[in-house]
Amino acid sequence: MPADRPPLAPGRRAVLVLAVVAAVSAACGGGVASARHPVAVAPRATTPVTTAPTTTTTVPGAAGTPLPAPADLTPSVVPAPAGSGVWAPAGRPVGGSPAVYTTTLVPPGASQPAGLAWMDTRLLSARLYSGSTSPGGGPYHWTAPIEPAEAASLVAAFNGGFQLADAGGGYLTEGRTVAPLVAGAASLVITADGSVDLGAWGTDVAMTPDVVAVRQNLVPLVAGGQPTPLAAGPDWQAWGNTCGAGSCAHDVPGVESQWRSGVGVTADGALVYALGPDLDPLQLAQLLVQAGAVRAMELDINPSWPVLATYDPPVPGGLAAPSNGTGLLPGTDQGPGTFFEPTWARDFVTMSARPVGSG
């Protein structure tokens, strides 16, 4: 896989994407400005678990009935930047209610704010989009760019995980297993009605007739509402090889505190997402726990990949577009336009408005 390029200004992203498409066939799965190889976890059993019951997060109430809004978070650094930990609505409302809230927070030991997003899974349905680089093996029906029919209800979208050769897990979508699912791997699971859950495959989540997509990446980052021992331990390279402080060239040593992203599920079923430029694995886990995650997984890392955007068209029912999108955190290489680029080769997850009254 070719080395990451240094972070680029937004105006150069389209050039970057087109250049990498030509190189994909020679790469080991390189998408756009391919990142360094994350470290694959040790091989585990690759037989999909089909008999264990799915342990879902409790989501009281029907779809379409909003979850309680998230409580503001207490900053861990003093003095804290203005607005730290204060949730604010983001993206288009659903049925008149905010479906996404965002905030920023400086994690303990870090110097820069990270971004957090809270997503109401009663109001939003999830869909996994697949790419020619991750997972590869297409073509896929659900792939970039997001089409107008889906843009009409799009509220948010966020990045997926590592390339499969490095993810230590499998991938299932659109009725087929692209790579065998791995017992114990951290897994984002989506069912036919757009409901979403995550956890360790075969323990927290498992195959059922209504599962339509599974995206695995490494092992759990948070379990039981706490960072896992591996997340809290000294082996930060178990969570992927990182770029250096100022370069992603292979001859530049990686640094522990680097761009990282992750997603978790709360006790009441909301999704929480975190990304930041100055995070080690434990800090990423701590952010997700502070946002309420009881289970969480790391997603992609390094400057070129982490991104979450929300969309708020100026008229009700309008089409989500780069022009009405807002990135979760300034300074990310990707932005609201990423998911609308035909050449975007990575997997991602969309969160779209459920029809009012659905349940």
N, C-alpha and C positions, 0 to 999 in steps of 0.2 A: 504494500500500500504506500503511495507516495506521501511525502512529509507534508504537514500542514504549512500553509503560507501564513505570514504574519497577518494580523487583523487588517481588514481593508475598509476603506471608507465606503458608505452606502452606494455612492455613485459607481463604484467599480464592481459591484456584486454581479451584475448581468454578464460582464466580461468574464468574470471568474467562473460562473456557471457554465458558459459556453465552452470555455477552454477545457474544463474538466471532462465534459461529456465526450470529447474526442479521445480522452485518455482512459476512459473507464475500462475498455477492453484489455488494456495492458496493466490495469491495477488489480490489486487483490480485493477489490470492492470499493474503490475510492469514490465517492459522490462528488461533491463540490469542494474543492480545496481540501482534499482528504486529510483526515487527522492521523496522528501517529497511531500505531497499533495499540488499542487497549489490550491489557493482559487477559487472556481467556482464563476462566477459573478451571480448576482441575476437572477432568471428565467425570461425569456421574451417569447413573442409569438413564438411558434415552428412550425407554419404553413409556409412551404416554399413559398417564394414570386415567383409567376410565371407570373404576369401580368406587373410588372414594367419594363420599358426598361433598358437594360444594359447601364450604363454610362461608356464608355471605355476611357482610356487615349489615347490621340492623338498620333499615330505613323505614321508620314508622310513617304512616300516611301515604296517600296516593301520589303517583306522578302528577305533576301540575300544581300540587300544593307546596309552596316554598318551604324549604328547611329554615330553621331559625338562622338569622344572620350571624356571622362569626363575631365573637367578642374581640375587642381590641387587645393587642399583645403588648406586654411590658418590655420595653427595650432593655437589653443587657449591658449596654454601654452608656456611660454618663460623661459629658452631656450627649444626648442622642440627637441626630439630625431631625429637623422639623418634620413632623408627620410620621415618624417611625412607629410602626405597629398599629397605626390607625387605618382600618379598612375603609376603602372608598369604592363605591360601585363602578364597574367598568363594563364596557360593551353594551349591546342593545338589551333592554329589559325583555322579559318573557312574561306575557300575561300581565303586564304592568308592574312586575317585580324585578329587582336586580337579580341576575343569575350568576354573576361573577363579581367578586370583590378582590381588590389588590392592595398591597402595601409594600413597604420596604423595611428592612431590619438589618442592623449590623450584628452578625453573630459574635459570640464570645471569641476573643482573640483575633478577630479580623479587623481590617482597617477600612473596608469599603462596604456600602450597603448591598444587600442581596434583595432580589425581588421575590414576592410571594403572591400567589393567586389562590383563591378559594372558589370552587365551582359547585353549584347546586345541581346535584344529579337527579333531583325530582323535576327540575325545569329543563335540564339539558340531556341530550342523548349523545353517546360517544360513537365514533366510527374510526377504524384504523385504515389509513391510507398507506399504500405500499409503493416502494420505489425500485428502480432498475438496479440500484446499488445496494440498498438495504430494504427488503431482504434479497433482492435479485430474483431471478427465476420467473419473471413476468411473462406476458403482459398481465396487467391487473385492470379491473373495472374501476376500482377506487384508487386513483393515483393522481399526482399533480398534473395539471392545475385543478384547483377547485372550480367546478363548473357553475354557471349561473343558477341552475336548479338548486344546488346545495348552498350557494352563496346567499340565497334568499332567507335562510334560517341560521346561517353561521353566526356564532357568538364568540368563539375562541378556538385557537388551535395551538398545539405545542409539539415540540420535537419528540422523536422516538429514541431508540437506544443505539448501541454499537452495531457495527456490521456483524453478520452472523458468525463469521469465522472467529470473532473476538468476544462474542456475547456470552458464551458458556451456556447457551440455551437454544430454544427452538422458536418456531414461528408458524402460526396457523391463521389462515384468512381465506375468505371467499370459497369455502368448502374444501380446501385442500391444505395439507401439511407441507409447508415449504421446507421446514427443517424439523426433525423429531423433537417433541417437547421433552423437557428434562425434569425429572423428579427433583424437587427441592429448589429449583430455580425461581428467582423473583419473576412474577408473571402479572401482566396487566391483561385482564379478561373482560371481553365485551360480549354481551348476549344479543339476541335478535331484536329485542326492543330498545337497544341502545344503552341498557344498564351496564355499569362498569364496576369491577371490583379488582382487588389485587392482593397478592400474598405469595407464599411459598406453594409451588405446584404440588398437588397431592396432599397437602396439609390444610392450607387455608382456602385454596381454590382448586377445582378439578374439572374434568370434562363432564358436561351434561348435554342433553339434546339441544338446548337453546344457545349453547356457546357458538359464536360465529367467528371470533378472533381471539388469539392469544399472542401477546408479544412478551418474550422472556429476555431478561438482561441481568447477568450475574446472579448474585444471591441477595436475599433481603437486606436492606439497609436499616430498616426499623421493624421491630417485631414486639408485640405486647406493649406498644406505646413507648418503647425505649430504643436507643441505638443498639444494633446488634454488637456482639463482642468483636466481630471483624471490623465493623465501622469504627469502634472505639479503640481498636488496637493499633500497633505501630506500623503495620504493613499496608501503607497507603497505596502502594503500587498494585495491590490486589484489586483495586478499584479502577485500574486502567493506567496505561502510560500517558503521561501528560507532556504538553509542550514545555519549553523552557520559559523563563521569565519574559524574554523579549523575542523569541523565535521558536518556530516549530520544526526547525531543521533537525534531522536525526542525530547530528553530531553535537547538539546542544542538550545538556542534561535537563530532564524534566524537573518540575517543581511540584511540591505537595499541594500548595495553595494555587489553584488554577480555576478556570471556568468549569463549573459543574452544574448539572441539573438533575432533578429528581421529582418523583410524584408519589403521593401517598393517599390513603383513604382514612377518613375520620370515623369515629364510632357511630355517627348517625348517617354515614354514607356519602358525605361530600368528598370531592377530590381536592387535594391541596398540591400545589406545584411550587417548586423553588428553583431559582437559578442565581448564580452570582459569580463575579470575576475573581474572587479571592477566597476560595473555599477548599478545605480539606474534607475527606469523607465524613468525619465526625461532625464538623460544622454543618454540612449539608443535612445530615441526619437530625441534628439538634434543631435546625430551622423547621424541618417538617414536623418534628414532635411538638415544637412550640405552636405551630399552626394547627395542631390537633390530630396529626397522623397517628394511627395505631399500628399501621403497617405501611411500609414505603420501600421504594426501589430507586436506585440510581438510574438515570437515563444517560444521554450522551454528554461528553465532556470536551474540553478544549475550545478555543475561541470561535471556531467556525460553525459550531453546531447548536448550542443551546438557544432556544427562542420560544417565547410564548407571546402571542398577540391577541388582542380583543378587537372586536369590530362593532361599530355603532353607526349604521347608515343614517343619514339626516332625515329620512322619512320612514315611518313604520312599514315593515315589509320590504324595505329597500335591499339592494344587493350589498353584501359585504364586499369590500374592495381594499386594495392597499391605501387608497386615499382616505378611507374612514377607519383605518386600523391604527392601533396604538401598541407599541411594544411594551412588555412588562418592565424592562429596565433599559435605560440608555446605554449605548456602547456595545450592544450585541452586534456581531457581524451580520446576522440575519435580522429580518424585520417583518412587518405586516405583509409585504409583497412576496415573501419567500414561497408561501403555499399556493400562490397564483402563478408561479413560474413553470412553464411546461417542461423545462429542463431540470427541475428539482428532482433529485434521484434518491432522496432519503425517505424513510417512513415517518409518518407523523399521525397525530390524533386530532380529530376535530370534535368540538362540542357545539351542538346545534340545538336550537329551541325545539322542545317537544310541542306538538300541537296542543293548544289550550284545551283542557278537559281530558287529555289522554290519561290512561291509567291501566 
